[in-house]
């Protein structure tokens, strides 16, 4: 591609990013409004969740004062407006369930969630590429039949079921890995401690996302093996390994990148379930606690963050495909 073509391509991708970002703003606002409306319809009284068991000894005056201090007597749209105005100034509000700023709660827990998601995604990508490539390469063989059968069978298994099975086998049965938590009880968060406790939840999260990816890689690679440029490579006498890995696989990877972007919502949901089962100190516990406590600020912040992650993942996947294949139009 010449310099003019590169400039044009860069401009097209820039417009793609701009359009997606412009679209993301109203989507995020709608999600925040929806969270506030759903929380307002909850039968739980936030002030009771705020006090916990102490609510039985609190006086009506104490409850009324707490409601006024937390702004619970205001209408839902007034609370939403106050939260949105705070977001514009960088203030996400104060979590009623954790009794500390929402930003601090997220800052403490988000790195652990990102660690789990990134490692789990790497596990899923490696397993899918290796198993899918070998299955397509040996189409009809024993490995292909096993991978295809397991892939279809696991598509309907939720991550928490895999997590419980993994705990029963590798923790309770074999005793190889710890059951839950970030470290052993009372141990500092060293690299070795975190790595040992990360293995099982990351594997469960990665394996839970693998069926769709491995079947897609297999199908895409089988299609690529029948294309003209691959047939031409075979006609030139190139080794089959070179034909598959250097000619067919790169073509099959383009739709695979797009699929990764579409799997981000499922990855986020799976991470929440896996964190809950393994007591991983990420955002999942904050989601559950905030939901039970009808914690408007925390629920809205986490929901907006998850929505932004999904939109960003989809955008990055589309940009990666547009950069890798000039034939793909960057029209968003």
N, C-alpha and C positions, 0 to 999 in steps of 0.2 A: 504494500500500500504506500503511495507517495505521500509527500507532506500535506498536500491539499486534502487527500483522503483521510489522513490522520486528524487534521483539523476538523473536518466535517464530522467524523466519527465522534471526536471528543465533544463537539457541540451537541450532537444528538444524545449522547449519554448524559451530558449536563442538563439538557431539557428533561430527560427521563427522571433524573434525580429531583429536579425542581418540581415537576408535576407530582411525583410521589410524596414529596414533603408537604406540598400544598394540600394534597388529599389527606395526609396523615393528621393534620391539625384538627379538622372537624370530626374525624373518627375518634381521636383521643378525647375530645370534648364530649361527644355522645356517650362514650364509655363511662366517663366520670359522672355525667348526669344520670345514666342508667344505674350505676352503683348506688348513688345517693337515693334514688327513687326506690330501688329494691330494699335498701337498708331501712328506709322510712316505713315500708310496708311490713317489716319484720314484727312478729308478735313479742319479741323480747324488748324489755325496757333497758336502755343502755346504762342507766344509773344503777340498776340492780347488778348488772354485770361489772360495773366499775367498782362497786363496794365488795362484791363477792359475798362471803358468809357474814361479813360485818354489817350487811344491810339489815340483818335481824335485830341488831342493837342500835342502829341509827334512828334518830328521831325524824319526824316529818320535816322539821325545820332544817335539819342537816341535809336531807334529801333535796329539799327545795333549793337550798343554797348551792348544792352541788350542780343541780340542773341549770341554775342561772349562771354559775361559773363556767360550765362546759358549753353553754349556749343551746342546751337541749330544748328549752322552751321556745326557741325560734322556729320558724317554719323551715321545711326542708330546703326550699329554694334560697332562703336567706342563709342557711348554713352552707349551701353549695356556693353561693356567691362569695361568702367570706373565705371559703377554702380556695376558690379560683383566684381571688385577688391576692391571697397569700402566696399561691404558687408563682404568680407573676413577679413577686419580690423574692422568691427563693425560700419561702417559708411554707413547708408542707403541713404545718399544724402540729398539734400535740396528740399523740396516741393515747386514747382513753384506757386501752387495755394494758399497755406497757408503761403508761404514765411517764413518758419521756418523748422528746421530739421525734416525729416520724422520720425525719432525715437521719437521725442517729441510729434508729432501729434498722433502717435500710442499709446504712453504711456498714453496720456491724455484721449483717447477715448476707448481704448481696454477694460479697466475695466468695463465700462458701457455696452459694447456689451456682455462681458462675463456674467455679472449679468443677463441681459435679456435672454441670451441663456440658462443659467443654470436653472433659474427659469421656463422658458418656457418648457424646457425638463422635469423638475420635474412634472409640471402640466400635460404634455402629458403622462408620465409614470403612474402617479397615476390614471388619468382618464381611460387610456387603461386597466390597471390591474383590477380596480374595475368593470368597465362596461363590459369588456371582460369576466371576471370570472363569474359574475352574469348572463350574457347572455348565456354562455355555460352551467352553472349550471341549469338554467331554460330554456333549449333549447325548442323552439317552443312556449314559453309563450309570453305575451304581451311585457314585457321588452326586450326580445330577438328580437322580430320583430321590435320594435322601434329602438333599438341600431343598428341592421343590416341595416335597411332602412336609418337611418341618416348617418351611416358610408359610405354606398355606394353613397349617394347623395352628401356628402361633399368632396369626393375624388377629384372632379374636380373643387372645388371652390378655387381660389388663396387667399393667406393670405391678400392681400390688400383689397379684397372685404369684408372679415370678419372684417377687421379693420374699414372700413367705416361704416358697419352695427353696429358694437359695439359702435362707436362714436355716431352714430345717436340715438341709444337706450339708452345707459348708461350715456352718457355725455350730449348730447343736449336734449334728451327726458326726462329722469328721473333725470338728474343732480347729479348722485351719484358719478361720478368719473371725474377727470380733462380730458380735451380733448387731450393735448399734452404737451411736454416739460418734463424736469427733475424735476422742482419745479414750484411753482407759480411765477408769475412775481416779480422779486426783492427779493424773499425769499432765504435764505441760503439752502444749500443741506443737510438738517437734515435727520435723519432716517425716521421720519414721512412723510416728504415731498416726499422723493424719493420713499417710499413704496406706497403712494397713487398714484403717477404717474406711478409706475411700474405695478400696478395691471392689468390695461386694456391691455397694449401691451404684457405682459407676458401671460395673458389668451388667447389672440388672437393667439399668436405664438404657445402656447401649444395646443389649440384646432385645429389649422390648421394641426398639425402633428398627431392628435389622430386617424383619420379614419383608416389609414393603420395599426396602432398599435393595436387598439381595435379589428379589424377584424382578425388580426393575432393571438392575444391572444385567441379569441373565437375559431378559427379553431384549433389551437395547443392544447387547453385544451380539445376540443371534441375528438381529436385524442388520447390524453393521457388517457382520461376516458375509452377508449376501450382497453387499454393495460392490459397484464396479471397481473402485480403487483397490478394494481388498482382493477381488478376483485377479486384478492386474498384478498385484504383489505376488500372489501365488503363481501366476503364469511366469513371472520372472525367476521363479525357483527359490524364492526366499524361504528360510526355515519357518515352519508353522508357528513357532514361538514368536518370531519377529513379526509375522503377519498379524497375530492376535494382539500382542502387546503394543506394537508401534503403529499399526495401521487401523485396526478395528476398534481397540479399546478407547483411544482418544475421541473417536466419533461417538461412541456410546456414553462417554462421560458428560457430554454437553447436556442432555436431558436429565442426567443424574444430578447435576448441580441444581437445576431448576426444582427437581423433586426435593432436594434437601431444604430449599426455601419453603416449600409447602408443608414440610413436616415440622416446622418450628412450633406451631401451636400444640401439636401432639407431644413434642419434646418438652414444652413448658408444663403441660398437664402431667406428663409422666414424671417430671422432676418433682412436682408437688407431692404426688402419691409416694414416690420412692423416698423422699425426704421424711415424710410422715412415718412410714414403716420403720425406717432405719434411725429415726430420731436425729437426723442430720440437721445441724443448727443453721439452716438457711432460711429462706423466706416462707417456706411451707408452714412452719409452726406459727409464724406471724399471720398468715392468711387464715388459718383455722381459729386462732385466738381472736383475731379481729372480727371474724364473721360471727362467732358466738357472742362477742361483746357489743355487736352492732357499732363497731368503731369506724365511723364515717371516714375520718382523715386517713387512717391506715388502709382501709379497704380501697378507697379511691386511688391512693398513691400506688399501691401494689398492682391494681388492675390497669392503671395507666402505664405503669412500667412494663407489665406483661404485654400489653397491646403494642407499645412501642417496640419491644423486642421482636414481636411477630412481624410487624411492618418493616423493621430494619432488616430482618433475615430475608424476607421476600425481596426487598430492594437489592441487597447485596448479591443474592443469587442471580437476579436478572442482569445486574451490571456485570457480573463475572461471565455470564453466558455471552452478553453483547461484546465484551472485550475479547473473549476467546474465539468467537465465530463471527467474522464480518458479514456473513450472510443473514444473521439475525438482525431484524430491524429494531431499533431502540425507540419504539413509539409508545412504550409504556402500556 
